[in-house]
């Protein structure tokens, strides 16, 4: 090993140790918070929101470790990237435990969940969702375009769109959308984020169906996200947009029905030819 290589490796390990210490501290904090949550704890939902954000801080450390490895050792740190993906899932799971993972349901189905986090401001909710979306993109960009994890990020982004939607208090959205409301800007930006990512989730699951899985389950997921987006437009007075989405839903449902019919016919033909 040359002197330069040795110095490079030493610098890498010194930086890796610093981020490793951050990671250990965050994991300890996660453990402590989880231990503090007792059955029936009224603060459990807000504690899990804290945990969701801490997992994003954990992801950032893993991503930086990968970046340091790439820059100094000319090789990706696959373990760090794997841990980053796992931490992303944990963040989303904590959020789902707070506001549910319901995609296309009436607001009344999860309204009670939001009452438990009433003290969390619209600004804090929007900031957390903005941070989650940014962190998912950060991890996705650390992988090459042809990564085997390409379609896993479709699920991650879909679940992100779902919790972002469910974190919005739709009963207060109308009042908070008034420019005179102190919650006007975060509510407006949060709503835009949700509408954008519900639409993207629908498109990406449709793409996954067409280009990879051919699974009707993926097509049905795309329809659920599209339907959830239409429901949101109806609730917020976007009648023109809701009608446009309805037409799209009709076309996509017809496509799915035709594909299903064709696949059944092909299956019968194969069976008959045996």
C-alpha positions in Angstrom: 0.0 0.0 0.0 1.4 3.4 -1.0 1.7 6.3 1.4 -1.1 8.3 -0.4 -3.3 5.2 -0.3 -2.6 4.8 3.4 -3.3 8.5 4.2 -6.5 8.3 2.2 -7.7 5.2 4.1 -6.8 6.9 7.4 -8.8 10.0 6.5 -11.7 7.9 5.4 -11.8 5.9 8.6 -11.5 9.1 10.7 -14.5 10.6 9.0 -16.4 7.3 9.1 -15.9 7.0 12.8 -17.4 10.5 13.4 -20.5 9.6 11.5 -20.6 6.2 13.1 -20.7 7.9 16.5 -23.7 10.0 15.3 -25.4 6.9 14.1 -24.9 5.2 17.5 -26.3 8.2 19.3 -29.4 8.3 17.1 -30.0 4.6 17.5 -29.7 4.9 21.3 -32.2 7.8 21.3 -34.6 5.7 19.3 -34.3 2.8 21.8 -34.8 5.2 24.7 -38.0 6.8 23.2 -39.4 3.4 22.3 -38.8 2.2 25.9 -40.6 5.3 27.2 -43.8 4.5 25.2 -46.1 2.5 27.5 -49.5 1.0 26.6 -52.1 3.8 26.4 -49.5 6.5 26.4 -51.2 9.6 25.1 -47.9 11.0 23.9 -47.1 7.9 21.8 -48.2 9.6 18.5 -46.0 12.7 19.0 -43.1 10.5 20.1 -43.4 8.5 17.0 -43.3 11.6 14.9 -40.1 12.4 16.6 -38.8 8.9 15.8 -39.8 9.4 12.2 -37.7 12.5 12.0 -34.8 10.9 13.8 -34.7 8.1 11.3 -34.3 10.7 8.6 -31.4 12.1 10.4 -30.0 8.5 10.6 -30.4 8.2 6.8 -28.5 11.4 6.3 -25.5 10.0 8.2 -25.5 6.8 6.2 -25.8 8.8 2.9 -22.8 11.0 3.9 -20.8 7.8 4.8 -21.5 6.5 1.3 -20.5 9.8 -0.2 -17.2 9.8 1.8 -16.5 6.3 0.7 -17.2 7.1 -3.0 -15.0 10.2 -2.9 -12.0 8.8 -0.9 -12.1 5.1 -1.8 -13.7 5.2 -5.2 -16.3 2.7 -4.1 -19.8 2.9 -2.8 -20.5 1.8 0.8 -23.2 -0.7 0.1 -23.8 -1.4 3.8 -24.5 2.3 4.5 -26.9 2.4 1.5 -28.7 -0.7 2.8 -29.0 0.8 6.2 -30.2 4.0 4.7 -33.1 2.2 2.9 -34.0 0.4 6.1 -34.1 3.6 8.1 -36.3 5.2 5.4 -38.8 2.3 5.8 -38.7 2.7 9.6 -39.4 6.4 9.3 -42.5 5.7 7.1 -43.7 2.9 9.4 -43.6 5.2 12.4 -45.7 7.7 10.5 -48.1 5.0 9.3 -48.6 4.0 13.0 -49.6 7.6 13.7 -51.8 8.5 10.8 -52.5 5.0 9.1 -51.5 3.8 5.7 -54.9 4.2 4.2 -54.7 5.4 0.5 -58.1 6.0 -0.8 -60.6 6.3 2.0 -62.9 9.0 3.5 -61.2 11.4 5.9 -63.5 10.2 8.6 -61.7 6.8 8.5 -58.6 8.3 10.0 -59.7 11.6 11.5 -59.5 10.3 15.0 -55.7 9.6 14.5 -55.1 13.2 13.8 -56.8 14.3 17.0 -53.9 12.7 18.9 -51.4 15.0 17.2 -53.5 18.2 17.2 -50.7 20.0 19.0 -48.4 19.5 16.0 -48.6 22.6 13.8 -49.2 22.6 10.1 -45.7 24.1 9.6 -44.1 21.2 11.5 -46.1 18.6 9.6 -45.2 20.2 6.2 -41.5 20.5 7.2 -41.4 16.8 8.2 -43.0 15.7 4.9 -40.7 18.0 2.9 -37.7 16.4 4.7 -39.0 12.9 4.1 -39.4 13.5 0.4 -36.0 15.1 0.1 -34.4 12.2 2.0 -36.0 9.5 -0.2 -34.7 11.3 -3.3 -31.2 11.6 -1.7 -31.0 7.8 -1.2 -32.5 7.1 -4.6 -29.9 9.3 -6.3 -27.1 7.4 -4.5 -27.9 4.4 -6.6 -27.3 4.0 -10.4 -30.3 4.2 -12.8 -30.2 0.5 -13.4 -30.1 -0.5 -9.8 -32.1 -3.6 -8.7 -33.7 -1.4 -6.1 -35.3 0.8 -8.8 -38.9 -0.4 -8.2 -38.5 -0.5 -4.4 -38.4 3.3 -4.5 -41.8 3.2 -6.2 -43.2 1.7 -3.1 -41.3 4.1 -0.8 -42.5 7.1 -2.7 -46.1 5.8 -2.8 -46.1 5.3 1.0 -44.6 8.7 1.4 -47.5 10.2 -0.6 -49.9 8.3 1.6 -48.6 9.5 4.9 -48.2 13.0 3.6 -51.9 13.0 2.7 -53.0 11.5 6.0 -51.0 14.0 8.0 -53.1 16.8 6.6 -56.1 17.8 8.7 -58.7 18.1 5.9 -61.3 19.5 8.3 -59.1 22.5 9.0 -57.6 22.7 5.5 -60.3 25.1 4.2 -59.8 27.6 7.0 -56.0 27.2 6.9 -56.1 27.9 3.1 -57.4 31.4 3.8 -54.5 33.9 3.1 -55.4 35.5 6.4 -54.7 32.3 8.4 -51.3 32.0 10.2 -51.2 28.5 8.8 -51.8 29.5 5.2 -48.4 29.0 3.6 -47.5 25.5 5.2 -51.1 24.3 4.4 -50.8 25.5 0.8 -47.4 24.0 0.2 -48.3 20.7 2.0 -51.4 20.4 -0.2 -49.4 21.0 -3.3 -46.9 18.4 -2.2 -49.6 15.8 -1.6 -51.3 16.3 -4.9 -48.0 16.2 -6.8 -46.9 12.9 -5.1 -50.2 11.1 -5.3 -50.1 11.8 -9.0 -46.5 10.6 -9.3 -47.3 7.5 -7.3 -50.1 6.6 -9.7 -47.8 7.1 -12.7 -44.9 5.2 -11.2 -47.0 2.1 -10.2 -48.5 2.1 -13.7 -45.0 2.3 -15.1 -43.9 -0.6 -12.9 -46.8 -2.6 -14.2 -46.1 -1.9 -17.8 -42.3 -2.3 -17.7 -41.6 -4.8 -15.0 -44.1 -6.7 -12.9 -47.2 -7.1 -15.2 -48.9 -7.5 -11.9 -52.6 -6.4 -11.6 -51.8 -5.6 -8.0 -49.5 -2.8 -9.1 -52.0 -1.5 -11.6 -54.7 -1.5 -8.9 -52.3 0.4 -6.6 -51.9 3.0 -9.4 -55.7 3.3 -9.6 -56.0 3.7 -5.8 -53.5 6.6 -5.8 -55.3 8.2 -8.7 -58.6 7.8 -7.0 -57.2 9.3 -3.8 -56.0 12.3 -5.8 -59.5 12.8 -7.2 -61.0 12.5 -3.8 -58.7 15.2 -2.5 -59.6 17.6 -5.4 -63.3 17.0 -4.7 -62.8 17.9 -1.0 -60.8 21.0 -1.8 -63.1 22.3 -4.5 -61.0 21.3 -7.6 -64.0 20.1 -9.7 -62.3 20.6 -13.0 -59.2 18.6 -11.9 -61.4 15.9 -10.4 -63.3 15.5 -13.6 -60.1 15.2 -15.6 -58.8 12.5 -13.2 -62.2 10.7 -13.5 -61.7 10.4 -17.2 -58.2 9.1 -16.7 -59.5 6.6 -14.2 -62.1 5.4 -16.7 -59.4 4.9 -19.4 -57.0 3.1 -17.0 -59.8 0.8 -15.7 -60.7 -0.1 -19.3 -57.0 -0.9 -19.9 -56.8 -3.1 -16.9 -60.0 -4.9 -17.8 -58.7 -5.5 -21.3 -55.4 -6.8 -20.1 -57.0 -9.1 -17.6 -59.3 -10.5 -20.2 -56.4 -11.0 -22.6 -54.3 -12.8 -20.0 -57.1 -15.1 -19.1 -57.6 -16.0 -22.7 -53.9 -16.7 -23.2 -53.9 -18.8 -20.1 -56.8 -20.9 -21.3 -55.2 -21.3 -24.7 -52.0 -22.6 -23.1 -53.9 -25.1 -20.9 -55.8 -26.3 -23.9 -52.6 -26.9 -25.9 -51.1 -29.2 -23.3 
